[in-house]
Amino acid sequence: MKKIKFTAFILAAVSLSLAAFAEDSTAYDWYVKREGDGIVCPPEMSFIEKHDCRFIDKNASSTGDRVVYLTFDAGYENGNVTKVLDILKEENVPGAFFVLENLAKREPALLKRMADEGHTVCNHTARHRDMTSCRGFSEFAAELEKMEKEYEEATGRKLSKFYRPPEGRFSEENLSFAEKLGYKTVLWSFAYADWDNDRQPDPEKSYEKIVDSARPGVVFLLHPTSGTNAEILGMVIKTLKNDGYRFGKLEELFKDEKT
């Protein structure tokens, strides 16, 4: 009888351990919640707080520091990425570009320009795959390390250790894997439907949407291939500057939080 009870205890413990593991690998699609003028993490994804992961600058949002962050997910060039870089240079504003291997292979000069002009070039994985489908750490690491290698071969530089999961799809396990590789995960506090080149949003409405969403600490996600974004980005930056905003670099996101 004692042996049966002990065996049952072991099986129960194993089941609990497997359940915890399954929960850790549960896939989530990132979004933000708005509460009044604030932007908060959805409760089911509160685990991001335990990892090197940010979607907003909490120091800025708590102190009122009028800093915002321009981040761009870039997988290819259609002429608009160059236009976006021209605007950032003209306005003397830094951006962070999360890039794929396609851009490194086809447009190495463009990536060199990003780095040379003071922008942060970051890891968006090699192939824009669903990283929650990775079967363990080795498969996850291979995807990020492939992007690192492609970037280094294309530019002779090291890729910055900031990571953004494709389509904002991730698990807690993914965040732990990224940490193990020395990466900090950057999500966002603003995004809109700008990625479909055949269905571009109205420029005037998009300008208003972006400007109206500005808050201290906001991380903007824009796609630099968007014709709308290329058209309105200069006006957006000028307006935010006139409203007293400055444009931060990703390192600021990960400063120790002030209490």
N, C-alpha and C positions, 0 to 999 in steps of 0.2 A: 504493500500500500504506500509506504513512504517513497519507494522508487517511482511509483506512478505519479504521486503528487509532485515529486521533484522534477520529473520529466515534463509534467504539465506546466510547472513554473518556468522551466527553461523555454518551452515552446511559446509561452505567453510573452516572455521577455524578448524573444527573437521577433515575434510578431509586432510588438511595440517598436522595436528598433527599425524594422522594415517600414512600418507606417511613418515613422519620423523621417526616414530617408526619402520615402515617396513624397511627403509633404515638402521637403527641401527642394525636390526637383520639379515641383508643380510649376507649370508655365503660366506667366502673367503677361498681359498686354498693358503697357504703361499708359496712364492718363493722369490728369490732375483734377483735384476738386477745388472749387472756388467757394470760399466762405466769406461773404461780404467783400471787402477789398483784399482779403488774403487768399493765398494759394497753398493748399495743403496736400499731403500725401494721402491717397486712399488707404483706409484702415487695413485692408487685406494685404497691402504691400508695405506695411510699417517696418518690416524686417530690413528694408534698405538702410534704416538708421544704424544698424549694427555693422554695416560694411562701408567701405570707401566708395560711397555712392551719393551723388548730389543731384537735385533737380532745381534748386533755387539757392541763392546765397542767403542763408539764415541770418548771418551777421547784418547784412544790409537790410533785410526785411524787418529786423527787430530794432535797428538803430536809425533807419530812415536814410542810410547812405544811398544816394541816387546813382547806383551802378547797375548796369545791365550787361548781358553777355550775348554776343552774336556768334552763333554756331551754325555750321553748314554741313549737311551730309552730301558728299560729292562722289558719284560713281563714274561719271563720264563728262566730256566737254562737248558742248554744242554751240559754243561762242558766248554763252551767258556767264560762264564761270570767269572768263577773262574780263567781262564787263563788271562783274561784281568786284573782282580784284582791283580794277581801275578805280572804282568808286571808293573802296576802302583806302586805297593809297591817297586819293585826292582829299579825303576827309581825315586822313591820319588816324584811322581807327583799326584796332586789332580784331581779328576774327579767329575762330577755331574751325578747322576743316577736318571732318571725319571722312577718310577716303578709303576706296577699295583698290584692289590690285589692278583692275582694268585701267584706272587713271594713272597708276604708276607705270604700267607697261606702255600705254599709248601717249601719255602726256608728261614725261619726266620733267620737261622744262617748266611746265605749269606748276608742278609740285615744288621745284626748286624756287620758283618765284614766290610761292606762298611763304616758304621758310625765310627767304632772303628779305622779304618785306615785313618780317616780324610777326607773322601769323603762326599759330600753333597747329601742326599737322598731326593728326591723331588716327587711331585705329578703329575702323568700322567693319573689321574682318576682311578677309581676302575676297570672298565671293557673295557676301550679303545673304548668308544662309541663316535659317532659324537655329540659333545656338542652343535652344532648349532641346533640340534633337540630338545633340552630341552625346555619345555613349562614354561618359567618363572624362576625366581631366585631360588625358593625352589627346583625345580628339578635339576638345575645346582649345587646348594650347596650340595644336598644329595650325588651326585656322588663324589665330592671331599672329603666330610666329611666321607664317607664310607671308602675311601682309608686311610684317617688319622687314623680312628679307627682300621683298619686292621693292619696298621704299628705299632701303639702303642701297640696293643695286642701281636703282634709278637716279638717286640723288647724292649718294655718298654720305648721307646723314642718318642719324638714328631717329626713329619714329618716337614721338612723345608718348609717354605712358598714360594716355587717357583713352578710354574705350567707350564706345556707344553701341549697344546691341541693335542689330538691324530690326527696323520696324518697332523698336521699343519692346521686343519680346524677350523675356528673360526669366530665370528662376533664381531662388536664393542660392542654389548650388552654383549657378553661373557666376554670381557676384563673388562667391568664395574663390572660385577658380581664377577669376580676373585678379583678385587680391593676391593670390598665390604667385601670379605672374608679374606682380609689381604694378598692376594697373589700377587706376581710379576710374570708376564708372560715372559717366555724365549722361543724365537723362535731360529733361527739359520741363519748363513751366509754361511754354507757349509753343504751339505748332498749328498749322492750318493746311487745308488741302491745296498745296502749291506744286505737287510733284508730277502731275499728269500734264505733259506738254500739249496734249490735244484738247485739254479742258482747263485752260488757265483761268484763274479767278479774275474778277474785275479789278483793275488797278486802283481805282478810287476807293472802292470798298475795302480792298486789302490794306491799303495805306491806313485807313481809319481803324481797321481791326488791329493792326500791329501797334499803332501809336496808342490806341485806347487800352491796350493790354499791358503797357509799360507800368511796372511797379519796381521799387527798390529790390534788387536781387534777381530779377527775372532772367531766365536763360531762354533765349529765343532759338528755336530750331527753324531754319529756312533751307530750302533747296536752291543752290546757286544756278542750277540748270533752268530755273523758272524764268520765263520771259517777263512775267509780272514783277517778280522780285528785282530783276535787273533794271526794270523801268522805275520802280518806286524807292529802291534802297537809299539812294542819295537824299531824297526828300524825307524819308523816315529818320535817317541819321541827323540831318539838319534840325528837324523838329525836336527830336529827343535832346539834342545839345541845347537848343533854345529853352527847353523845359528843365534844364539843369542836370541832365544825365551825363554820366561818363561811361566809357566802355571798358570793361575789365578783361583780364586774362584768366584762364581757367585755374591757375594756381590760387587765385583769391578765393575760389569756391571752397577750397579745402583747408583754409586757415582754421585754427582752433576757434570754436564758437565762443563768442563773448557771452558772459552771463550778467 
